[in-house]
Amino acid sequence: MLARKTRGDRGPLASPKTATSDVRQFPAAAMPIGEDHRFAEAARSLAQLNSEVAALQATVQKLQGAAWLRSQAEEGLSGQEAIDQAQRLLHGEAVELSDASTKIHEAQQRLAILQLAAREQARRLELIRGEASAAAGERVKVRHRKALLDILRAARLLGLASSAERAIRNELLEGGCQVLDAFTPAPRFAIPLILGEERHSGSAFWHFAQQLEELGIKS
């Protein structure tokens, strides 16, 4: 595990050639969450529940539409149509008597159960996702800390290079000369200015160094 180092004198800057030589390479890779059998099974179950919910919702809508159409049709039966249906009933013939309201009620009850099950399955899926994410993060933790340390060291080198460039233009100014873009143009690269200096409390660079110390990363 990378050790913590207290703030203060950080000692000589590591050479670019050996900046990461003291940190082991860890090839551990994060496993895609889809390869976790628990997550895959839970996801399939949730997809099935959601599919059934959607199908039942469509059924309820059709039943509600059919009930409305039938109510309109029954209200508009002519006298002769009513007599014809009554005659068929008296002769024992089948006459379609809609019970749409019962069908709708039953479908809505099933829908409520399926929706509750889908919400619970979604909750369980997120729990599995969280557990799998924690395991994956643990596998790449050391490798990620090394990457953060590489960023810090690269930022320090960038700061040194930026300071050296500014020193050249300041040398001209202090000697009474003009800084001519044809010879010594300022770099069109704002990153060093955005980063600030590591020693300046509150700068972006300082906050990043603080973050690494909080993570216990030797810098």
N, C-alpha and C positions, 0 to 999 in steps of 0.2 A: 504494500500500500504506500502511496506517495505520502511523505511526511510533511507536517506543518513547519513553516519557518516564520519566526517573528519578524515584524517589520523593522526596518532600520537599514544599516549598511548591507547591501546585497552582494557586496564583493565584486570582483571583476566580471565583466560581461563575458558570457561564454562565446567562444569562437563559433561563427556560422557553421563551420565544418563539424563541430562537435556539440552543437547546441542541444541535440536530442540524443547524443550517444549514451547518456546516463539513464535513459528511460527505455525500458524494455518494450518491444513490439508485441501487442496482443491482438491476434487475428480474429478474436471472437466476434461473430456477427450476430445481429438480431434476427431471430426466426420470424418470418412473416406470420402475422396472427392467424391467417387463414389455414396455416399448417397445424394449429392447435386443435386437436380433435374435439375438445370440449366446446370451444368457440364455434367450430364448424357445425357441430350437431345442434347447438343452441340457435345458431343463425338459420339453419334449415327449418327448425321447428317454428321459429318466429315468422319466417317467410311463408310457411304453410298456413299458420294462423291468420296472418294478414291477408293472404289470398282468400281464405274462407270468409273472413270478415267482409272483404270487398264484394264477394259473390253474394253473400246474404244481404248486404246493403242494397245491392241491385235488385234482389228478389223482393225485398220490402218495398222498394220504390215501384216495382211493377205491380205488386199487389195493391198498393195504395192507388195507383193509376187505374187499375182495373176496377177497383171498388167505386171509384168516382164515376167512371164511364157507365158501370152497371146502374148506379143510382140515377144517373141521368136517363138511361134507357128505360128503367122501370117507371120513372115519373112520366115518361113520354109514351107509354103503351096506349095504343088506341083501344077503344072499347072492344073491337073485334079481336084484337090480339089477346086481350085479357080473357075473353070468352074461349078462344082457341086453347089457351094454356089451361084454363079450368077444365075443359073437356078432356084434355090429355091426362090431367090429374085424376079425373073421375074414372077414366078407363085404365088406370094403373100404369100409364106410360111415364117414363122418366122425364122429369122436367128439371133443368138445371136451376137449383136454388143456391145462389151464391152465399157463402159464409166467409166472405173476404175478411171481415173484421176479426174473426177467430184466427184465420190464417196469419193475418198481420200481427196479431198479439203474440202468437206462438213464435213467429219469425223474429220479432223484436226481443223476445225473451232469450232465444238462442243467440241473437246478435249481442245482447248485453253480456252473456257468459263468455262468448268468444272474445269480445273486446277486453274484458277484464283479464282473461287468460293471456291475451297478446301483450297487455301492459306489464303483467308480471313476468312474462318471458323476456320482454325487452329489458326489464330491470335486471334479471339474472344475466342476460347477455352482457350488459355493461359491467356487472361485477366480474364476470369472466374476463372481459376485455381489460379491466383494471389490473387483475392478477397477472394476466399474460404480459401486459405492458410493463409491470414492475419487474417480472422475470427477465424480459428482453432488455430493459434498461440496466439491470444488474450485469448482464453479460457484456454489455459494451461500455460499462462505467469507466473502467480503467483506460480503455482506448480513447474515450471522449475526453478524459482529464488530460491525457497526453496531448490531444489536439488543442485544448485550451492553453496548455503550457507553451505549445509551439506558437500560438497566436501572440502570447505575451512576449516571447523572445523575438518574434518577427517585428512586433510593434516597437520594441526597444531599438532594434537595428534601424528601423525606419526613422525613429526619433533622432538617432545619431546622424544618419545620412541627411536628414532635413536640417539639423543644426549646422552641419558642415557646409551645406549649400548656402544657408543664410549668412554664415560667417564670411563667406567669400564676397557676397554683395555688401555686407556691412564694412568689410575692409576697404572697398572702393569708396563708400560714402564717408568713412572716417578719414580717408586720404584726400577728401575734397573733390572726388570725381563723381560723375553722374553714373547711374546704373542704366546702361543702354541695353534694351531688349535684343538688339542685334548681336550682343556679345554675352550678356549675363541675364537672360530673361528669368523672371520668377516662374517656378513650376506651376503649371495649370493642374494642380493636384491638391485638393483641399483636405485630404485625409489627415495629414500631420496636424493641421490647425484644429480640426474637429476633435482629434484625440487629446490634444493638449499634452502636458508633461506629467509623467507619473508622480513626480514629487509635489505637484500642485493639487492640494486637497480640493475635491469637487470636480476635477476634470474627468472626462470620459475615461481616459487612461487610468487615472487613480481609482475610479470606481471599479474598473475591470480587475485591476490588481487586488483590490479589496475582496472582490468576489472569489478570486482564486485562493486567497488566504482563508476565507471562510470555508471553502471546500477542502482545505487542508492540502493544497497543491504546493509543492516545493518550487520556489521560483528563484 
